[in-house]
Amino acid sequence: MSRPTFLRASRVAAALCLSGLLAACGDDLEPTPGDELEPTDGTHISHVSNADGSITTTVNATDSSVWIGLDLDEGAQVPSDADALWDVSFNRYHIRSRGGVNGTGGVEVAVVSGQDFAALTQAPASGYAVDKDDGEDEGADPDTVFEANGAWYSYDVSTHKLTPRALVYVVRTDSGAFFKVKMESYYDDAGTPAMLKLRWSKLTSPTGGAAVDEAPSEGISPAASR
């Protein structure tokens, strides 16, 4: 065999070997959801990256006249205008998504109860909803998914304190990606209200399955001044 022929044969063999190795690796080469997230802080939002690939974000939503927008796809604070690229936005204890009555992004949210945040790795196939106009309930605020069926928090009338419920929200963003979001707290270490802390991470897309569980029954809403 001539030298050029030998080299060509060697390269083909090497290519086939590499192809076999890649096929053998399979799932090991797939990126883990959340690995690509590189969030950036804003004027009212700060992030901490966790060891499991999730993000813990603190939102300063203390100004009742301002909505703070968060783009989950980029992990960045953005304007909360209806046509800006936000997925969820925050104002005091209110949380809205940019779909339905609250924007043109087509963002949808599913509520998952009774499941550990870390254990949820794939988005549910169904159970998604969008923010709606105010229905037959107390107050005149739109019925957002985060505040429907008792809301993301429970309210203690004796202490006037909000406590996050054990719920995980799956958000289908304006780009069609899926993220899990869990509200961690409403107060900072000093007890300041509307310093919302949430943990979130990217999920793999759904491949089928049953609808998600219903959220808990309706609870008592806090006073509007809170």
Backbone bond lengths (Angstrom), bond angles and torsions (degrees), N, CA, C in turn:
res aa  C-N    CA-C-N  psi(-1)  N-CA   C-N-CA  omega(-1)  CA-C   N-CA-C  phi
1 M - - - 1.466 - - 1.526 109.14 -
2 S 1.347 116.46 132.51 1.464 119.74 -179.83 1.519 109.67 -71.15
3 R 1.347 116.15 162.49 1.468 120.10 -177.64 1.523 111.96 -63.06
4 P 1.376 120.34 -45.28 1.460 118.68 179.15 1.526 112.17 -60.71
5 T 1.350 116.68 -40.05 1.463 119.47 179.30 1.518 110.75 -64.50
6 F 1.331 116.18 -40.84 1.467 121.17 178.44 1.525 111.40 -61.20
7 L 1.353 116.98 -41.69 1.457 120.76 -179.31 1.517 111.04 -65.71
8 R 1.356 115.52 -42.19 1.457 118.78 179.36 1.524 110.49 -62.43
9 A 1.320 116.97 -42.04 1.470 121.37 179.29 1.519 110.86 -63.86
10 S 1.333 116.32 -38.97 1.461 120.59 -179.98 1.521 110.92 -65.57
11 R 1.359 115.72 -40.05 1.462 119.31 -179.58 1.523 111.26 -67.60
12 V 1.329 116.35 -39.68 1.465 119.91 177.53 1.520 110.22 -62.28
13 A 1.342 115.93 -44.06 1.457 120.00 179.56 1.519 111.20 -62.03
14 A 1.333 116.18 -41.36 1.464 120.03 179.74 1.520 110.91 -64.64
15 A 1.352 115.16 -40.51 1.461 118.91 179.53 1.514 111.24 -63.96
16 L 1.331 116.29 -42.56 1.459 120.57 178.81 1.522 111.11 -63.93
17 C 1.319 116.15 -39.78 1.463 121.07 178.55 1.522 110.77 -62.54
18 L 1.372 115.90 -44.97 1.461 120.29 179.55 1.520 110.81 -63.36
19 S 1.347 115.40 -41.06 1.457 119.67 178.61 1.521 110.75 -60.85
20 G 1.321 116.36 -40.97 1.459 120.33 178.28 1.503 112.22 -64.75
21 L 1.339 115.90 -38.95 1.459 119.42 179.16 1.516 111.12 -65.57
22 L 1.349 116.21 -41.81 1.446 119.90 179.63 1.523 110.98 -63.94
23 A 1.329 116.07 -41.16 1.458 119.54 178.67 1.517 110.75 -64.74
24 A 1.346 115.99 -37.96 1.460 120.10 -179.98 1.515 111.03 -67.24
25 C 1.357 115.09 -35.09 1.460 117.98 -179.20 1.531 110.48 -67.45
26 G 1.352 115.84 -42.54 1.460 122.03 175.97 1.499 113.24 50.70
27 D 1.336 115.26 -114.52 1.453 121.74 -174.36 1.514 113.17 -62.29
28 D 1.350 117.83 -22.71 1.461 119.32 -178.65 1.514 111.53 -63.20
29 L 1.358 117.30 -23.63 1.446 120.69 -178.38 1.524 112.28 -90.02
30 E 1.338 117.20 -8.72 1.448 120.17 179.45 1.527 109.89 -71.60
31 P 1.344 117.61 135.05 1.465 119.02 178.69 1.514 110.91 -67.62
32 T 1.295 116.61 142.35 1.454 121.69 175.81 1.513 108.55 -78.80
33 P 1.361 118.83 129.93 1.461 120.16 178.89 1.520 111.37 -52.44
34 G 1.333 115.92 129.58 1.456 120.36 -179.77 1.511 113.12 101.29
35 D 1.367 118.10 -19.97 1.460 119.91 -178.88 1.519 112.01 -61.11
36 E 1.338 116.38 -32.11 1.454 119.94 -174.49 1.521 112.86 -84.95
37 L 1.334 118.68 -5.35 1.446 121.97 -176.97 1.527 111.06 -71.17
38 E 1.315 115.84 124.68 1.459 121.83 175.15 1.520 107.46 -131.15
39 P 1.326 117.55 77.33 1.469 121.12 -174.11 1.523 112.17 -67.06
40 T 1.315 114.45 152.87 1.465 120.89 178.23 1.525 109.26 -122.29
41 D 1.333 116.17 140.09 1.454 121.03 179.93 1.524 110.71 -73.26
42 G 1.338 115.22 155.96 1.455 121.44 175.44 1.510 110.51 -130.52
43 T 1.316 116.36 -168.51 1.464 120.06 -177.77 1.524 112.27 -67.75
44 H 1.336 116.51 -30.04 1.459 120.83 -177.60 1.523 112.88 -123.46
45 I 1.318 116.95 7.02 1.458 121.20 -176.73 1.521 109.97 -134.51
46 S 1.344 116.59 135.61 1.463 121.31 174.49 1.523 108.50 -134.74
47 H 1.325 115.78 150.77 1.460 121.24 -174.08 1.528 111.07 -126.02
48 V 1.323 115.03 150.46 1.464 122.62 170.13 1.525 106.82 -131.20
49 S 1.327 117.00 127.55 1.460 121.60 177.87 1.520 109.80 -84.39
50 N 1.314 117.29 130.80 1.463 122.67 -178.70 1.525 111.40 -96.88
51 A 1.316 116.12 160.39 1.459 121.55 -175.74 1.524 112.39 -63.28
52 D 1.330 117.43 -27.47 1.462 120.10 -178.52 1.522 113.23 -85.86
53 G 1.328 117.23 5.79 1.454 121.28 179.52 1.514 114.02 93.11
54 S 1.333 117.71 -8.56 1.459 120.39 177.15 1.526 110.27 -80.34
55 I 1.326 114.59 167.90 1.465 121.72 -179.84 1.524 108.72 -119.52
56 T 1.326 116.94 136.00 1.458 121.18 169.58 1.522 107.98 -106.23
57 T 1.313 115.51 120.81 1.465 121.68 -175.12 1.522 109.90 -117.71
58 T 1.326 115.82 134.39 1.457 121.86 174.35 1.527 108.60 -108.68
59 V 1.326 115.96 127.39 1.460 122.00 -178.69 1.531 108.74 -114.41
60 N 1.318 115.83 122.22 1.466 120.84 174.74 1.527 107.45 -84.39
61 A 1.336 115.25 95.98 1.464 121.29 -177.79 1.518 110.75 -110.08
62 T 1.327 116.80 32.02 1.454 121.81 -173.49 1.523 113.55 -73.72
63 D 1.325 117.81 -23.66 1.464 121.72 -178.60 1.528 108.86 -84.88
64 S 1.324 117.19 110.58 1.460 120.87 -176.24 1.525 113.22 -68.84
65 S 1.313 117.66 -10.97 1.471 120.81 -179.67 1.523 112.52 -94.35
66 V 1.335 116.91 -1.50 1.467 120.72 -174.55 1.521 110.50 -127.22
67 W 1.329 116.46 133.14 1.463 122.24 170.61 1.520 108.57 -98.23
68 I 1.326 116.74 135.77 1.460 122.59 -178.89 1.524 108.47 -106.28
69 G 1.332 116.85 116.60 1.460 121.11 -177.56 1.520 112.37 -91.60
70 L 1.335 116.16 143.96 1.462 122.45 177.73 1.524 108.92 -128.67
71 D 1.320 115.93 122.76 1.460 122.53 173.69 1.526 107.42 -92.02
72 L 1.322 117.77 107.00 1.455 121.26 -177.84 1.524 111.71 -67.05
73 D 1.310 117.38 -34.75 1.462 120.47 -178.74 1.527 111.89 -60.71
74 E 1.329 116.49 -36.70 1.462 121.24 -178.26 1.519 112.67 -103.62
75 G 1.333 117.12 -14.31 1.457 120.05 -176.01 1.510 111.72 65.06
76 A 1.334 115.89 45.83 1.459 119.76 -173.00 1.519 110.97 -139.42
77 Q 1.338 115.36 150.00 1.458 121.12 172.44 1.517 108.53 -74.69
78 V 1.323 116.35 135.85 1.458 121.97 179.77 1.525 108.60 -138.06
79 P 1.345 117.75 161.55 1.463 119.42 175.54 1.527 110.16 -58.93
80 S 1.326 116.61 152.13 1.454 120.53 -176.82 1.516 113.02 -100.59
81 D 1.341 117.33 19.62 1.456 120.50 174.91 1.530 109.45 -59.99
82 A 1.328 116.40 155.35 1.467 120.77 -174.36 1.524 112.50 -57.93
83 D 1.331 117.86 -33.37 1.457 120.36 -176.12 1.527 113.31 -103.54
84 A 1.324 117.84 6.85 1.464 120.93 174.73 1.521 109.12 -76.58
85 L 1.337 116.46 164.95 1.460 120.62 -173.22 1.528 112.47 -89.85
86 W 1.326 116.81 55.74 1.465 120.66 173.90 1.523 109.25 -101.43
87 D 1.311 115.44 154.17 1.463 121.13 177.20 1.523 111.35 -106.00
88 V 1.328 116.57 -43.52 1.461 122.00 175.00 1.525 108.06 -132.96
89 S 1.324 116.94 151.72 1.464 120.41 177.29 1.520 109.63 -139.99
90 F 1.338 114.91 160.24 1.464 121.22 -167.53 1.526 110.46 -133.65
91 N 1.339 115.08 140.15 1.453 122.59 174.51 1.520 107.78 -150.97
92 R 1.339 116.42 109.22 1.461 120.89 -172.10 1.530 109.45 53.49
93 Y 1.333 119.40 -121.94 1.461 120.54 179.66 1.532 111.97 -94.14
94 H 1.312 117.29 2.43 1.456 121.41 -179.36 1.536 110.84 -84.35
95 I 1.326 115.66 139.47 1.467 121.69 175.83 1.523 107.67 -134.39
96 R 1.303 116.64 128.16 1.454 119.85 178.41 1.521 110.46 -127.67
97 S 1.314 116.52 160.32 1.468 122.47 177.56 1.530 109.14 -118.52
98 R 1.328 116.27 152.48 1.482 120.02 -172.92 1.533 110.58 -86.83
99 G 1.322 113.65 67.10 1.453 121.83 175.77 1.510 108.41 -155.49
100 G 1.325 118.27 166.19 1.458 120.27 -177.88 1.511 110.89 65.04
101 V 1.336 116.64 -127.08 1.467 120.47 -176.57 1.528 112.65 -79.73
102 N 1.320 117.41 -7.25 1.467 119.59 -172.47 1.523 114.55 -109.29
103 G 1.319 117.95 22.73 1.453 117.84 175.41 1.512 112.80 146.98
104 T 1.323 114.63 176.37 1.459 121.74 -171.73 1.523 113.17 -105.74
105 G 1.320 117.18 11.83 1.460 119.54 -174.01 1.514 115.07 -81.92
106 G 1.328 117.58 -11.83 1.461 119.91 -177.56 1.516 113.58 69.09
107 V 1.330 117.32 21.27 1.469 120.92 -179.49 1.527 109.35 -68.93
108 E 1.336 115.95 134.58 1.454 122.37 179.46 1.528 109.17 -124.59
109 V 1.323 116.11 151.79 1.462 121.21 -175.97 1.522 110.02 -134.36
110 A 1.322 116.31 135.02 1.460 122.59 173.52 1.522 108.66 -115.04
111 V 1.319 116.67 144.35 1.458 122.17 -179.16 1.524 109.32 -105.54
112 V 1.321 115.94 124.84 1.461 121.08 179.88 1.520 108.26 -115.73
113 S 1.315 117.18 121.20 1.464 120.84 178.83 1.522 109.78 -113.00
114 G 1.331 115.60 152.73 1.453 120.21 175.82 1.512 114.98 73.44
115 Q 1.315 117.95 20.45 1.465 120.15 177.75 1.525 110.26 -130.45
116 D 1.323 115.61 137.43 1.455 121.08 179.34 1.522 110.30 -67.48
117 F 1.331 115.80 140.66 1.468 120.99 -178.76 1.521 111.19 -56.54
118 A 1.330 117.23 -48.27 1.461 120.88 -176.05 1.517 112.07 -66.97
119 A 1.328 117.51 -29.54 1.461 121.33 -176.53 1.518 112.37 -75.67
120 L 1.317 117.62 -19.82 1.461 121.23 -179.68 1.524 108.99 -84.25
121 T 1.324 117.20 111.63 1.467 121.56 -177.09 1.518 112.99 -118.34
122 Q 1.334 117.08 -14.55 1.464 120.95 -179.66 1.519 109.68 -130.42
123 A 1.314 116.22 137.70 1.456 120.71 -179.63 1.521 111.02 -67.18
124 P 1.341 118.00 143.61 1.468 120.18 176.21 1.519 110.67 -66.66
125 A 1.327 116.07 156.14 1.459 121.01 -176.80 1.525 112.64 -80.77
126 S 1.312 117.24 -21.62 1.462 120.30 -176.03 1.518 109.22 -148.77
127 G 1.337 115.63 -178.60 1.456 120.72 179.65 1.510 113.28 96.81
128 Y 1.330 118.43 12.16 1.464 121.66 -176.27 1.527 111.27 -87.28
129 A 1.336 115.20 148.82 1.456 121.78 -179.95 1.517 109.21 -143.21
130 V 1.321 116.25 166.02 1.460 121.87 177.56 1.525 108.77 -120.72
131 D 1.319 116.32 163.07 1.452 121.63 177.43 1.529 110.03 -64.61
132 K 1.338 116.00 140.65 1.465 121.09 -175.20 1.525 110.48 -125.00
133 D 1.336 114.81 166.83 1.459 120.20 172.83 1.521 109.74 -63.05
134 D 1.324 115.33 160.85 1.454 120.26 -179.63 1.528 110.67 -61.02
135 G 1.321 115.37 132.76 1.459 121.17 178.66 1.521 111.32 -102.44
136 E 1.319 115.57 -155.16 1.458 120.80 -177.81 1.528 109.88 -85.46
137 D 1.300 115.82 77.16 1.457 121.45 177.94 1.508 108.94 -145.63
138 E 1.324 117.35 179.99 1.459 121.10 178.51 1.516 110.03 -70.51
139 G 1.337 116.17 143.71 1.449 120.79 177.60 1.521 111.72 83.76
140 A 1.344 114.22 171.99 1.462 120.98 -176.67 1.519 112.70 -118.51
141 D 1.336 116.25 11.78 1.456 119.60 -179.49 1.528 110.55 -76.59
142 P 1.349 117.14 151.73 1.470 119.86 175.38 1.524 110.43 -58.24
143 D 1.317 116.32 150.85 1.463 121.41 179.40 1.532 108.97 -87.26
144 T 1.309 115.34 89.06 1.460 119.52 179.69 1.521 109.81 -79.43
145 V 1.325 116.78 157.15 1.461 120.64 -179.44 1.524 110.27 -62.08
146 F 1.323 117.14 -37.39 1.456 120.71 -179.15 1.534 112.42 -68.47
147 E 1.341 117.32 -18.64 1.456 120.11 -177.99 1.525 113.31 -115.04
148 A 1.326 116.99 5.64 1.456 120.46 178.96 1.527 110.78 -81.70
149 N 1.337 116.63 157.34 1.469 123.10 174.00 1.530 113.71 52.01
150 G 1.314 115.09 45.00 1.454 119.02 177.55 1.511 114.68 99.88
151 A 1.335 116.90 -9.56 1.466 123.11 174.13 1.523 113.24 72.96
152 W 1.325 115.64 175.01 1.461 122.27 -178.06 1.520 111.77 -74.92
153 Y 1.330 116.80 -8.38 1.461 121.14 -175.83 1.527 110.31 -127.46
154 S 1.321 114.98 161.74 1.464 121.32 165.61 1.527 106.84 -109.98
155 Y 1.317 116.43 150.12 1.455 121.46 -174.93 1.523 109.68 -121.69
156 D 1.319 115.81 123.81 1.458 122.42 -179.99 1.527 108.06 -93.44
157 V 1.331 117.01 112.33 1.467 120.42 -176.38 1.522 112.26 -69.75
158 S 1.336 117.35 -21.42 1.467 119.40 -179.10 1.528 112.17 -81.04
159 T 1.319 116.75 -31.96 1.471 120.54 -179.59 1.528 112.61 -108.68
160 H 1.327 116.56 -11.06 1.466 122.74 -176.38 1.533 111.54 57.48
161 K 1.330 115.85 38.05 1.460 121.70 -179.16 1.533 110.48 -111.42
162 L 1.330 114.35 144.85 1.458 120.69 175.60 1.520 109.53 -99.15
163 T 1.313 116.53 137.91 1.461 122.20 177.40 1.524 108.86 -130.51
164 P 1.341 118.78 126.24 1.467 120.17 -179.94 1.528 111.61 -60.41
165 R 1.324 115.94 140.15 1.458 121.01 174.38 1.525 109.63 -79.85
166 A 1.327 114.93 162.95 1.472 120.51 179.32 1.526 109.46 -81.91
167 L 1.330 115.31 69.07 1.457 122.19 -178.05 1.527 109.91 -125.27
168 V 1.313 115.20 147.18 1.458 121.37 171.41 1.526 106.96 -117.43
169 Y 1.313 116.42 130.25 1.457 121.85 178.17 1.526 108.80 -103.60
170 V 1.320 116.41 131.40 1.459 120.92 175.71 1.523 107.60 -104.50
171 V 1.316 115.88 118.95 1.459 121.95 -175.68 1.525 109.45 -106.42
172 R 1.321 115.90 122.47 1.465 121.07 170.48 1.515 106.51 -91.71
173 T 1.325 116.92 111.79 1.458 121.58 -170.78 1.525 111.99 -77.44
174 D 1.340 115.65 177.37 1.463 120.55 179.26 1.525 112.44 -67.05
175 S 1.330 117.48 -14.93 1.464 121.02 177.34 1.531 112.01 -94.01
176 G 1.333 117.05 -5.20 1.456 121.18 -178.53 1.517 114.18 90.43
177 A 1.338 117.58 4.68 1.465 121.41 176.31 1.528 109.43 -83.18
178 F 1.337 116.31 163.71 1.457 121.66 -177.75 1.527 109.94 -120.91
179 F 1.332 115.47 134.37 1.460 121.52 178.21 1.527 108.94 -133.07
180 K 1.320 115.81 143.38 1.465 120.92 171.55 1.520 107.96 -96.43
181 V 1.327 115.81 139.92 1.464 122.04 -176.77 1.524 108.00 -134.07
182 K 1.318 116.32 130.57 1.471 121.29 176.24 1.519 108.85 -128.99
183 M 1.309 116.18 125.53 1.453 120.52 177.23 1.525 109.10 -76.11
184 E 1.325 116.25 128.23 1.471 121.69 -175.35 1.523 112.96 -99.62
185 S 1.323 117.31 -41.42 1.468 119.63 -178.48 1.525 109.97 -163.18
186 Y 1.330 114.16 161.25 1.467 120.99 178.71 1.526 111.54 -109.01
187 Y 1.323 116.61 -15.86 1.472 121.97 -176.42 1.524 110.01 -118.36
188 D 1.338 116.04 149.79 1.460 118.55 172.61 1.521 109.48 -85.62
189 D 1.317 116.84 -176.12 1.465 120.84 -176.15 1.526 112.54 -63.52
190 A 1.334 116.71 -24.63 1.465 120.69 179.02 1.522 112.08 -86.15
191 G 1.350 116.93 -3.48 1.452 120.66 179.79 1.511 113.98 90.29
192 T 1.336 117.65 8.31 1.461 121.44 179.99 1.528 109.96 -70.39
193 P 1.338 118.47 124.99 1.461 119.99 179.58 1.527 111.83 -75.84
194 A 1.329 115.80 163.70 1.460 123.67 178.32 1.529 112.95 65.43
195 M 1.333 116.64 22.80 1.458 121.76 169.26 1.527 106.63 -102.38
196 L 1.325 114.87 71.54 1.455 122.27 -170.48 1.525 112.17 -66.99
197 K 1.325 114.61 134.19 1.468 120.26 176.50 1.523 108.46 -119.67
198 L 1.325 116.49 127.24 1.451 121.39 178.70 1.516 110.78 -132.79
199 R 1.313 114.60 149.67 1.468 122.20 176.80 1.515 107.84 -112.74
200 W 1.321 117.54 134.36 1.456 119.44 -175.78 1.515 111.47 -150.07
201 S 1.322 115.26 157.75 1.460 120.91 -177.08 1.522 108.96 -161.63
202 K 1.314 116.20 156.67 1.466 120.89 179.83 1.519 110.19 -78.07
203 L 1.345 115.69 148.06 1.460 123.30 177.84 1.528 110.14 -117.74
204 T 1.320 115.97 157.47 1.455 119.33 170.03 1.527 108.20 -74.31
205 S 1.308 116.37 154.23 1.460 121.51 -177.88 1.522 111.09 -68.86
206 P 1.329 117.36 153.02 1.467 119.86 -179.42 1.520 111.78 -70.38
207 T 1.333 115.46 150.96 1.454 120.83 176.52 1.527 111.18 -122.39
208 G 1.308 117.32 6.41 1.458 121.97 -178.85 1.504 110.02 133.92
209 G 1.296 116.59 168.96 1.462 120.38 178.76 1.504 111.95 134.44
210 A 1.310 115.41 176.54 1.461 121.17 -176.40 1.514 111.09 -80.67
211 A 1.304 115.30 166.85 1.456 120.75 177.64 1.518 110.29 -65.65
212 V 1.333 115.23 156.34 1.460 119.51 179.60 1.515 109.56 -73.63
213 D 1.339 115.51 165.26 1.459 121.45 -179.44 1.519 111.16 -67.24
214 E 1.301 114.61 158.56 1.452 119.86 173.73 1.517 109.83 -73.48
215 A 1.329 116.32 151.17 1.458 120.88 175.08 1.520 108.98 -76.99
216 P 1.346 117.61 163.93 1.469 120.17 178.86 1.517 111.87 -59.53
217 S 1.319 116.67 163.40 1.457 121.57 -179.60 1.514 110.45 -66.36
218 E 1.318 115.38 164.71 1.459 121.21 -174.87 1.522 111.67 -61.93
219 G 1.329 114.45 143.49 1.457 120.30 178.71 1.511 110.25 -116.46
220 I 1.312 116.79 -165.95 1.458 122.42 -179.49 1.512 109.09 -92.71
221 S 1.339 116.35 132.04 1.454 119.98 179.23 1.513 110.26 -83.29
222 P 1.336 117.18 146.05 1.465 120.05 177.64 1.515 110.46 -73.36
223 A 1.298 115.03 165.24 1.454 119.94 177.99 1.518 109.76 -62.31
224 A 1.318 117.05 147.05 1.464 121.39 -175.58 1.518 112.04 -64.03
225 S 1.322 117.26 -22.94 1.460 119.79 -178.55 1.503 112.95 -79.78
226 R 1.336 118.30 -6.06 1.457 120.64 -173.09 1.514 111.17 -76.26
